Amino acid sequence: MTIQRFDTGPRMSQAVVHGNTVYLAGVVANKAAGESVTRQTQDILSIIDGHLAKAGSDKSKLLTATIYLTDMKTFPEMNAVWDGWVSAGNTPARATVEAKLAAPQYNVEIMVIAAR
């Protein structure tokens, strides 16, 4: 079975496809780094849409999601954006945890696995 890698760098690939499963690396905000959790979540979900499309999938095929927040007090703020984005009737298994992220301008990181 072949493995496809997308947006590959020296440390990691943004997306890896094995069989009919798409694995995304953790995604942080590009344009909205340092902004509100709402803006960062919107930016991240837009990036996820792009990575899934490149890999031949979309948010209706999400299997799992892991969401990292630097402060669980922002859980409702992130959920408000997530709930508006996720495909109704196709919600993934999901976990949300509080964690320190790679740099202080990031307050949200999301990693998903999807079917193709």
C-alpha positions, 0 to 999 in steps of 0.5 A, a space after each residue: 500500500 502506498 503512502 502519499 505525503 503533502 506539504 512535506 518539510 524536513 521535520 514533518 508533513 502537513 498531511 499523510 495518506 495511507 490507504 483511505 485514511 488521511 492524517 493531518 499534523 497539528 494545525 495552528 493559525 497562520 494569519 490569526 496567530 496572536 489573535 482571539 481564540 475565535 479568530 485562531 479557530 476560524 483560521 485553523 479550520 480553513 487550513 484544515 479544509 485546504 489540507 483535506 481537499 489536497 488529500 482528497 477528503 473533506 470535513 464530512 469524513 472526519 474520524 477523530 479530532 484532537 484539540 489543544 487549548 492553552 486555557 480551558 476557559 476558552 473552550 466555549 469560544 472555540 466550540 462556538 466556531 467548531 459547531 458552526 464548521 463541523 458537518 452536521 450528522 458527521 461529527 468525529 470522535 473528539 478530545 479537547 485538552 489543555 496544553 502549552 503550545 509551541 509558541 506563545 502566540 498560539 492558543 489553539 491547535 487542532 489535529 484530525 484524522 479523516 477517511 478519504 
